């Protein structure tokens, strides 16, 4: 891909358990181009968030073991950097909008102080310039009366304003890549739409690359360029957003799409659901992790985990396309 800024290759993350190390992410590979919105989709527990945290070096060791594989940012492997080297990238060149701003923001610091601390760490701006940049970032994030909101503590803001404050922090140092982990969790529908519209506008105006983590395919349809579907720590399908919606291949992807309300067939009142649950880490065997829930399973699926292979313009890990 031209102008690739992030390339994840064969990323494997293991977590310690009473029964020994268990794979939380298995052989994950993807890339993100300049100005692109790449989406990671899947149910809770599929490995999306820990993938994002591993990019920024935010996983705790233990319980996680050191990551295997590589995470290349402009060709430099982030997994090989020391903590002080990562700190120069984290927040400055790659930033993150966390899932729950009430726990991500410092409750005893004002919004101004938190953004100012970031700017002081990563820029050469003096105090007056930092103050102007704080207000500018809050304005860009769509926060009304930014001077008043800057003086507030997180608990004094609504959920939507807290999320916008998180976005203001993420863009304050004008990074190249923003990781947005379920950025509309716990927000009402109208606020969700405004936050997503804001992220899309900022991406287009500033040429940002965006790694968007979600389980909502409706968000993917409106925001994404390409999408990777994850299941039980493994990528099972990757394609452009149009390809995923028009020609889904993996049975899990098809199940996720059928569960979308607007795709409910005329006359059908009950939403489709995928029976069962995502297997726990200690339950992963030799076969396909989706085997027990798959409506198209074969005997081979219980014995062999299919590799991710190219099928046309997409990538898919399913025995249906190998027999």
Secondary structure as the mmCIF struct_conf table of DSSP 4:
data_model
#
loop_
_struct_conf.conf_type_id
_struct_conf.id
_struct_conf.beg_label_comp_id
_struct_conf.beg_label_asym_id
_struct_conf.beg_label_seq_id
_struct_conf.end_label_comp_id
_struct_conf.end_label_asym_id
_struct_conf.end_label_seq_id
TURN_TY1_P TURN_TY1_P1 UNK A 2 UNK A 3
STRN STRN1 UNK A 4 UNK A 17
TURN_TY1_P TURN_TY1_P2 UNK A 18 UNK A 19
STRN STRN2 UNK A 20 UNK A 33
TURN_TY1_P TURN_TY1_P3 UNK A 34 UNK A 35
STRN STRN3 UNK A 37 UNK A 41
TURN_TY1_P TURN_TY1_P4 UNK A 44 UNK A 45
BEND BEND1 UNK A 46 UNK A 47
HELX_RH_AL_P HELX_RH_AL_P1 UNK A 48 UNK A 55
TURN_TY1_P TURN_TY1_P5 UNK A 56 UNK A 57
TURN_TY1_P TURN_TY1_P6 UNK A 61 UNK A 63
STRN STRN4 UNK A 64 UNK A 64
HELX_LH_PP_P HELX_LH_PP_P1 UNK A 65 UNK A 67
STRN STRN5 UNK A 68 UNK A 73
TURN_TY1_P TURN_TY1_P7 UNK A 74 UNK A 75
STRN STRN6 UNK A 76 UNK A 77
HELX_RH_3T_P HELX_RH_3T_P1 UNK A 78 UNK A 80
BEND BEND2 UNK A 81 UNK A 81
HELX_RH_AL_P HELX_RH_AL_P2 UNK A 83 UNK A 89
STRN STRN7 UNK A 90 UNK A 90
TURN_TY1_P TURN_TY1_P8 UNK A 91 UNK A 93
STRN STRN8 UNK A 94 UNK A 97
BEND BEND3 UNK A 99 UNK A 99
HELX_RH_AL_P HELX_RH_AL_P3 UNK A 101 UNK A 104
BEND BEND4 UNK A 105 UNK A 105
TURN_TY1_P TURN_TY1_P9 UNK A 107 UNK A 108
BEND BEND5 UNK A 109 UNK A 109
STRN STRN9 UNK A 110 UNK A 110
HELX_RH_AL_P HELX_RH_AL_P4 UNK A 111 UNK A 122
HELX_RH_AL_P HELX_RH_AL_P5 UNK A 127 UNK A 140
TURN_TY1_P TURN_TY1_P10 UNK A 141 UNK A 142
BEND BEND6 UNK A 144 UNK A 145
HELX_RH_AL_P HELX_RH_AL_P6 UNK A 146 UNK A 150
TURN_TY1_P TURN_TY1_P11 UNK A 151 UNK A 151
BEND BEND7 UNK A 152 UNK A 152
STRN STRN10 UNK A 153 UNK A 153
HELX_RH_3T_P HELX_RH_3T_P2 UNK A 154 UNK A 156
BEND BEND8 UNK A 157 UNK A 157
HELX_RH_AL_P HELX_RH_AL_P7 UNK A 159 UNK A 171
TURN_TY1_P TURN_TY1_P12 UNK A 172 UNK A 174
BEND BEND9 UNK A 176 UNK A 176
STRN STRN11 UNK A 177 UNK A 181
BEND BEND10 UNK A 182 UNK A 182
TURN_TY1_P TURN_TY1_P13 UNK A 183 UNK A 186
HELX_RH_AL_P HELX_RH_AL_P8 UNK A 189 UNK A 206
TURN_TY1_P TURN_TY1_P14 UNK A 207 UNK A 207
STRN STRN12 UNK A 209 UNK A 214
BEND BEND11 UNK A 215 UNK A 215
HELX_RH_AL_P HELX_RH_AL_P9 UNK A 217 UNK A 223
BEND BEND12 UNK A 225 UNK A 225
STRN STRN13 UNK A 226 UNK A 231
TURN_TY1_P TURN_TY1_P15 UNK A 232 UNK A 233
STRN STRN14 UNK A 234 UNK A 240
HELX_RH_AL_P HELX_RH_AL_P10 UNK A 241 UNK A 246
BEND BEND13 UNK A 247 UNK A 247
BEND BEND14 UNK A 250 UNK A 250
HELX_RH_AL_P HELX_RH_AL_P11 UNK A 251 UNK A 258
TURN_TY1_P TURN_TY1_P16 UNK A 259 UNK A 259
BEND BEND15 UNK A 260 UNK A 260
HELX_RH_3T_P HELX_RH_3T_P3 UNK A 261 UNK A 263
HELX_LH_PP_P HELX_LH_PP_P2 UNK A 264 UNK A 265
TURN_TY1_P TURN_TY1_P17 UNK A 266 UNK A 267
BEND BEND16 UNK A 270 UNK A 270
BEND BEND17 UNK A 276 UNK A 276
HELX_LH_PP_P HELX_LH_PP_P3 UNK A 278 UNK A 280
HELX_RH_3T_P HELX_RH_3T_P4 UNK A 281 UNK A 283
BEND BEND18 UNK A 286 UNK A 287
TURN_TY1_P TURN_TY1_P18 UNK A 289 UNK A 290
HELX_RH_3T_P HELX_RH_3T_P5 UNK A 291 UNK A 293
TURN_TY1_P TURN_TY1_P19 UNK A 295 UNK A 296
HELX_RH_AL_P HELX_RH_AL_P12 UNK A 299 UNK A 303
HELX_LH_PP_P HELX_LH_PP_P4 UNK A 306 UNK A 308
STRN STRN15 UNK A 309 UNK A 311
TURN_TY1_P TURN_TY1_P20 UNK A 312 UNK A 313
STRN STRN16 UNK A 314 UNK A 316
HELX_RH_3T_P HELX_RH_3T_P6 UNK A 319 UNK A 321
TURN_TY1_P TURN_TY1_P21 UNK A 322 UNK A 322
#
